[in-house]
Amino acid sequence: MTDATAPKGHPIGTPEQLADPDYMPPLGKAVPLGLQHVLAMFASNVTPAIIIAGAAGFGYGSNSPDFPNMIYMIQMVMLFAGIATLFQSIDLGPVGARLPIVQGTSFAFLPVMIPAVAGQGIAGMAGLMTGIVIGGLFHFSLGFIVTKIRHALPPLVTGLIVLMIGLALLKVGIQYAAGGVPKLGTPEFGSLAMWLPALVVILVTLAVKFFTRGLLSLSAVLVGLVAGYLVSLAMGQVSFGSVANAPVFELPMPFRWGIEFNAAIIIGMCFMAIISAIETVGDVSGITKGGAGREATDREVGGATFADGLGSAVAGVFGGLPNTSFSQNVGLISMTGVMSRHVVTIGALFLIVCGLVPKVGAAVSTVPINVLGGAVIVMFGMVCAAGVNMLSEVVWNRRNMVIFAISLSVGFGLQLEPSALQHLPQTAQVLLTSGLLPAAGLSILLNLLLPEDLH
C-alpha cells in the first residue's frame, strides 16, 4: 500500500497516485468514496432477490408464511456482494483482479432463474442454489481460458445477448408497477393507486439523472425509489411489520433449503457463466482504461473471472445469488478518477455489515412492489439500451443481419410463445423458453460457421 498522505494542492492524491490501484487515499476521503460505490449499485443488487422470491411465490403480497425467506435472500445478496467484492480487491493469490471492481447480482441471470423457480415456493430454492454453486465453480474454471474464448463473442453476439436479457425482463417491470402477481385478476391491478408511485419513481429518476451531477446523478434510481416510497407511504401502501419482527443479527446458514440437482438449472447457470465472464472482461478493461489509461493485463482479467466464480459459488452455498462485476461502478471510477482498490474494500465491508443485520433486509422489503416496478422499468430498459449500444459497433452487412435476424426471431419468438415447445422434455422447455439461451446459442454458432464474405 502506498503512502496515504496526499500532497498539498491534491485533496485526494497526485494523478499518479489516483491511477494506482494500491494507493490508499486519506481515510476521510476514502470512506465516502467507498460508500458511493455501494449507493450506485444498491438498488440493482437487491432487486433480483425480490424478483426471484416473487416468481417462486413467497414474495410481496403473497401472504406466504415463507415470506421471511425473501428477507434472508436480500441479506445474502448484500453479504456476498461484499464478500465477492473483497475477493476482487484484496490479495488472494490468483483470485481477484486487485482492482476496484464492485460485485453484485446481475440481471443477466434472471431469465434463467425465474422459470426455474416459478410457482414452486421454497421447494424451488434447493435446485436453484445447487445450480448457482455448480455454475459458480464452472465460472471459476473459465478464469484459465477466458482470454482465449473472447474471439467467439464479438459485439454482434454480446450485444444481442444483452438485448435479449433486457427484453426477457420488460414484462416483469410492467407487471410490478401495476401491482405484481398477487394483484393479477383483481380490480386493483393496473389501478391509479398502483401506477402513481411507480410513475413518481420513473419521473424523479429521469430528473435526477439528467439535471444533477456527480454521485447524485449516479444514484438516480435510488433517489427515485426513495421518492416513490414516500408517495406510497403517504398512500398507506407501506407496512413495517417485517422490520419489527426481524432480528438484529443473524449468521448465514449453509444449504438452508437443501441440495437438489436440476439439469436445466445447472446447464442454464453454466451457460450464463460464460456470458458473465465476458461481461467482466469488458468491465475490467473499462476500469483500467477509464482510471489508468491502459489495457487490462491477462492476470487481471483471469483473476477477476476467478473471483466472479468463487463469489457466486460461495453465495449459492448460503442462499445468495450469482455475483458478477457491476458495470455502473465502472462509470463511477471514470468520473472520480480514483483507481484505489482499498476504496472499494471499504464499500465491501459496509455491504457485509448490512448483510449480517436482518433488519436492513427487512427495511428493504418494506418497499412496495409497485414502487420497485417503477425502478425496474428504468433498469431493465437500460439493459436493452446497453445491448443496442453494443450492437452499434457492428458492421451491418448481409451476413450479420441474417445472424441477428434468425437469432432474435427464434429466441424472442419462443419467449413469447413457450407452448410451441410443449412436446419437448421439461429440461429443454425450461432452457429454451427463456429465449436467451437459443438466441445466444444460435448467434454464436452462426457467427462461427457462416463465411465472412456472405453478401
Residue pairs with C-beta under 8 A, 6 or more apart in sequence:
1 22
1 23
1 24
1 342
2 17
2 20
2 22
2 23
2 24
4 23
4 24
4 25
4 26
4 27
5 26
6 12
6 13
6 14
6 17
6 25
6 26
6 29
7 13
7 14
10 17
11 29
12 18
12 25
12 26
12 29
12 338
13 23
13 25
13 338
17 23
17 25
18 291
18 337
18 338
18 339
18 340
19 291
19 292
19 293
19 337
19 339
20 292
20 339
20 340
21 98
21 99
21 100
21 292
21 339
21 340
21 341
22 98
22 340
22 341
22 342
23 339
23 340
23 342
24 30
24 340
24 342
25 33
25 338
25 340
25 342
25 343
30 340
30 342
30 343
30 346
31 346
33 336
33 338
33 340
33 343
33 346
34 343
34 344
34 345
34 346
34 347
34 348
34 349
34 350
35 346
35 347
35 350
36 215
36 218
36 219
36 332
37 100
37 102
37 329
37 332
37 343
37 344
37 347
38 102
38 347
38 350
38 351
39 215
39 218
39 219
39 222
40 102
40 215
40 218
40 219
40 326
40 328
40 329
40 332
41 81
41 102
41 104
41 326
41 328
41 329
42 222
43 221
43 222
43 225
43 375
43 379
44 104
44 107
44 221
44 326
44 328
44 379
45 77
45 78
45 81
45 104
45 105
45 326
46 74
46 77
46 78
46 364
47 107
47 372
47 375
47 376
47 379
48 77
48 105
48 106
48 107
48 109
48 110
48 113
48 321
49 70
49 73
49 74
49 76
49 77
49 105
49 321
50 59
50 60
50 70
50 74
50 364
50 365
50 369
50 372
51 59
51 110
51 114
51 172
51 376
52 73
52 110
52 113
52 114
52 117
52 128
52 321
53 59
53 60
53 69
53 70
53 73
54 60
54 62
54 176
54 180
54 181
54 369
55 113
55 114
55 117
55 118
55 119
56 117
56 118
56 119
56 120
56 121
56 122
56 124
56 125
57 64
57 119
57 120
57 121
58 64
58 66
58 67
58 69
58 70
58 121
58 122
59 67
59 70
59 180
59 369
60 70
60 180
60 182
60 365
60 368
60 369
60 372
61 179
61 180
61 181
61 182
61 183
61 369
62 182
63 182
64 121
66 121
66 122
67 242
68 242
68 245
68 246
69 122
69 125
69 257
70 365
71 242
71 246
71 358
71 361
71 362
71 365
72 250
72 256
72 319
72 358
72 361
73 319
73 320
73 321
74 361
74 364
74 365
75 250
75 252
75 354
75 355
75 356
75 357
75 358
75 360
75 361
76 252
76 315
76 318
76 319
76 320
76 321
76 355
77 104
77 105
77 315
77 320
77 321
77 355
78 351
78 352
78 354
78 355
78 360
78 361
79 252
79 318
79 320
79 351
79 352
79 354
79 355
79 356
80 311
80 314
80 315
80 318
80 320
80 323
80 355
81 102
81 103
81 104
81 105
81 323
81 348
81 351
81 355
82 347
82 348
82 349
82 350
82 351
82 352
82 354
82 355
83 311
83 314
83 315
83 348
83 352
84 103
84 104
84 307
84 308
84 310
84 311
84 312
84 314
84 315
84 323
85 101
85 102
85 103
85 344
85 345
85 347
85 348
85 351
86 345
86 348
86 349
86 352
87 95
87 96
87 103
87 307
87 310
87 311
88 96
88 97
88 98
88 99
88 101
88 102
88 103
88 303
88 304
88 307
88 325
88 341
88 344
89 96
89 98
89 99
89 100
89 101
89 341
89 342
89 344
89 345
89 348
90 96
90 98
90 341
90 345
91 98
92 307
94 143
94 302
94 303
94 306
95 303
95 306
95 307
95 310
96 303
96 304
96 306
96 307
97 284
97 296
97 300
97 301
97 303
97 304
97 307
98 300
98 303
98 341
99 284
99 287
99 288
99 300
99 304
99 339
99 341
100 287
100 291
100 329
100 333
100 338
100 339
100 340
100 341
100 343
100 344
101 280
101 283
101 284
101 287
101 304
101 307
101 325
101 329
101 344
102 325
102 326
102 329
102 344
102 347
102 348
103 307
103 308
103 311
103 323
103 324
103 325
103 326
104 323
104 324
104 326
105 320
105 321
105 322
105 323
105 324
106 276
106 279
106 322
106 323
106 324
106 326
107 165
107 169
107 379
107 380
107 383
108 162
108 165
108 272
108 275
108 276
108 279
108 324
109 269
109 272
109 276
109 321
109 322
110 165
110 168
110 169
110 172
111 164
111 165
111 168
111 169
111 434
111 435
111 436
112 265
112 268
112 269
112 271
112 272
112 434
112 436
112 437
113 128
113 265
113 268
113 321
114 172
114 434
115 430
115 433
115 434
116 124
116 127
116 128
116 131
116 262
116 264
116 265
116 268
116 430
117 124
117 125
117 127
117 128
118 124
122 257
125 256
125 257
125 258
125 319
126 257
126 258
126 259
126 260
127 260
127 261
127 262
127 265
128 262
128 265
129 255
129 257
129 259
129 316
129 317
129 319
130 259
130 260
130 261
130 262
130 265
130 266
130 316
131 262
131 265
131 266
131 268
131 269
131 316
132 269
132 312
132 313
132 315
132 316
132 320
132 321
132 322
133 312
133 313
133 316
133 317
134 266
134 269
134 270
135 266
135 268
135 269
135 270
135 272
135 273
135 312
135 313
135 316
135 322
136 269
136 273
136 309
136 310
136 311
136 312
136 313
136 314
136 315
136 316
136 322
137 309
137 313
138 269
138 270
138 273
138 309
139 270
139 273
139 276
139 277
139 305
139 308
139 309
139 312
139 313
139 322
140 305
140 306
140 308
140 309
140 310
140 313
141 309
142 149
142 273
142 274
142 277
142 305
142 309
143 277
143 302
143 303
143 305
143 306
143 309
144 302
146 277
146 278
146 281
146 301
146 302
146 305
147 281
147 298
147 301
147 302
149 274
149 278
150 278
150 281
152 444
152 447
152 448
153 278
153 444
154 394
154 447
155 390
155 391
155 393
155 394
156 391
156 394
156 400
156 403
156 404
156 443
156 447
157 440
157 443
157 444
157 447
158 275
158 278
158 279
158 282
158 390
159 387
159 388
159 389
159 390
159 391
159 392
159 393
159 394
160 387
160 391
160 404
160 407
160 408
160 439
160 440
160 443
161 275
161 387
161 436
161 439
161 440
161 443
162 383
162 384
162 386
162 387
162 390
163 384
163 387
163 388
163 391
163 408
164 387
164 408
164 411
164 412
164 435
164 436
164 439
164 440
165 383
165 387
165 436
166 380
166 381
166 382
166 383
166 384
166 385
166 386
166 387
167 384
167 412
167 415
167 435
168 415
168 434
168 435
168 436
169 376
169 380
169 383
170 377
170 380
170 381
170 384
172 376
172 380
173 373
173 376
173 377
173 379
173 380
173 381
174 373
174 377
175 181
175 184
175 373
176 198
176 369
176 370
176 372
176 373
176 376
177 194
177 195
177 198
177 370
177 373
177 374
177 377
178 189
178 190
178 194
178 195
178 198
178 370
178 373
179 186
179 188
179 189
179 190
179 191
179 194
179 369
179 370
180 369
180 370
180 373
182 369
183 189
183 194
188 194
193 235
193 237
194 370
195 370
196 231
196 235
197 228
197 229
197 231
197 232
197 235
197 237
197 368
197 370
197 371
197 374
198 228
198 370
198 371
198 373
198 374
198 377
199 374
200 224
200 227
200 228
200 231
200 374
201 224
201 225
201 227
201 228
201 371
201 373
201 374
201 375
201 378
202 224
202 374
202 377
202 378
203 224
204 223
204 224
204 227
204 228
205 220
205 221
205 223
205 224
205 374
205 375
205 378
206 220
206 378
208 216
208 217
208 219
208 220
208 223
208 224
209 217
209 220
210 217
212 220
214 335
216 223
218 328
218 331
218 332
218 335
221 375
221 378
221 379
224 374
224 375
224 378
225 367
225 371
225 372
225 374
225 375
228 371
228 374
228 375
229 238
229 367
229 368
229 371
231 371
232 238
232 368
232 370
232 371
237 368
237 370
237 371
238 366
238 367
238 368
239 366
240 366
242 362
242 365
242 366
243 359
243 362
243 363
243 366
245 362
246 358
246 359
246 361
246 362
247 358
247 359
248 357
248 358
248 359
249 356
249 357
249 358
250 356
250 357
250 358
251 356
252 318
252 319
252 355
253 318
253 319
254 317
254 318
255 317
256 318
256 319
257 319
263 427
264 426
264 427
264 428
264 430
264 431
265 430
267 427
267 431
268 430
268 431
268 434
268 437
269 322
271 437
271 440
271 441
272 322
273 309
273 312
273 322
275 440
276 308
276 322
276 324
277 305
277 308
279 324
279 325
279 327
280 301
280 304
280 305
280 308
280 324
280 325
281 296
281 301
281 304
281 305
282 327
283 304
283 325
283 326
283 327
283 330
284 296
284 300
284 301
284 304
284 325
285 295
285 296
285 301
286 327
286 330
286 334
287 296
287 330
287 333
287 339
288 294
288 295
288 296
288 300
289 295
290 330
290 331
290 333
290 334
291 333
291 334
291 337
291 338
291 339
292 339
304 325
308 323
308 324
308 325
311 323
312 322
312 323
312 324
314 320
315 321
315 322
315 323
316 322
327 386
329 344
333 339
354 360
355 361
391 404
394 400
394 404
397 454
397 455
398 454
398 455
399 450
399 451
399 452
399 454
399 455
402 446
402 450
402 454
403 442
403 443
403 446
403 447
403 450
404 443
406 442
406 446
407 438
407 439
407 440
407 442
407 443
407 446
408 439
410 438
410 439
410 442
411 435
411 436
411 437
411 438
411 439
411 440
411 442
412 435
412 439
413 420
413 435
414 420
414 421
414 432
414 433
414 435
414 438
415 433
415 434
415 435
415 436
416 435
418 429
418 433
421 428
421 429
421 432
421 433
422 429
424 432
431 437
432 438
